[in-house]
Amino acid sequence: MLFSEGSTGLDFSGGAAATSTLITFLLGLGIVFIGLIALIVIIKIMGAIMRSVNAKQAKREPEPVPEVKAPVPEGDRGEIVAAVSAAIATVLGESVSGIRIVSFKKVD
């Protein structure tokens, strides 16, 4: 018996202790699995909602973005020639005075 007549509390003698423990174990295990199943269902519902939202967004065609060429700063031509001359001299391993640039044209 769970309660005895003369006692003021619970009497866990004999099979009552095992039954109480088993009920507590099964109740706890059931609550955990119900919680896990609820989480799975919630995640699946959220996934379906997100797929439908993404499908709606994918159906809309993105607006074409006009291509804007960045303006090339027109610097002093002498500075540009000096920079290119220095780069070529560095690659060739010579001094800038040792090379002669004959033509310098802008290519689009």
C-alpha positions in Angstrom: 0.0 0.0 0.0 1.1 3.5 -0.7 -0.5 4.9 2.5 -0.8 3.0 5.7 -3.5 3.8 8.2 -1.4 4.9 11.1 1.3 6.9 9.3 1.2 10.5 8.4 3.4 10.2 5.3 4.1 7.9 2.4 5.1 4.3 3.1 7.4 3.0 0.4 7.6 -0.6 1.7 7.4 -3.6 -0.6 6.1 -3.3 -4.1 4.7 0.2 -3.6 8.2 1.8 -3.9 9.0 0.0 -7.1 5.6 0.9 -8.6 6.0 4.5 -7.6 9.5 4.7 -9.1 8.4 3.0 -12.3 5.4 5.4 -12.7 7.7 8.4 -12.1 10.2 7.0 -14.7 7.6 6.4 -17.3 5.9 9.7 -16.8 9.3 11.6 -17.1 10.3 9.6 -20.2 6.9 10.2 -21.8 7.1 13.9 -21.2 10.6 14.1 -22.7 9.4 12.2 -25.8 6.3 14.3 -26.2 8.5 17.4 -26.0 10.8 16.1 -28.6 8.0 15.1 -30.9 6.5 18.6 -30.5 9.9 20.2 -31.4 10.1 18.0 -34.5 6.6 19.1 -35.6 7.3 22.8 -35.0 10.5 22.6 -36.9 8.8 20.9 -39.9 6.0 23.5 -39.9 8.6 26.3 -39.8 10.5 24.7 -42.6 7.4 24.5 -44.8 6.6 28.1 -44.1 10.1 29.2 -45.0 10.1 27.1 -48.2 6.8 28.8 -49.3 8.2 32.3 -48.5 11.4 31.5 -50.4 9.4 30.2 -53.4 7.4 33.4 -53.5 10.6 35.5 -53.4 12.2 33.4 -56.1 9.2 33.9 -58.4 9.6 37.6 -58.3 12.2 38.7 -60.9 14.9 40.9 -59.5 15.0 44.4 -60.9 17.9 44.9 -63.3 20.6 47.0 -61.9 21.9 49.5 -64.4 25.6 49.1 -64.9 27.5 52.2 -64.1 31.1 52.4 -65.0 33.2 54.0 -62.3 34.9 57.1 -63.7 38.6 56.7 -64.1 40.3 59.6 -62.5 42.2 61.5 -65.1 45.4 62.4 -63.4 48.4 64.3 -64.6 49.7 62.4 -67.7 53.3 63.0 -66.5 52.5 61.2 -63.2 51.0 58.3 -65.0 54.0 58.0 -67.3 56.4 58.2 -64.3 54.5 55.4 -62.5 54.5 53.1 -65.5 58.2 53.9 -66.2 59.1 53.0 -62.6 57.1 49.8 -62.8 58.7 48.7 -66.0 62.2 49.6 -64.7 61.6 47.5 -61.6 60.5 44.5 -63.6 63.4 44.8 -66.0 65.8 45.4 -63.1 67.2 48.6 -64.6 67.2 52.3 -63.6 64.4 54.5 -64.9 67.0 56.5 -66.9 68.1 53.3 -68.6 64.8 52.7 -70.4 63.1 54.7 -73.1 59.3 54.8 -73.5 58.5 55.6 -77.1 54.7 55.6 -77.0 52.1 55.8 -74.3 48.5 55.3 -75.3 45.3 54.7 -73.3 43.5 51.5 -74.2 39.8 51.1 -73.5 
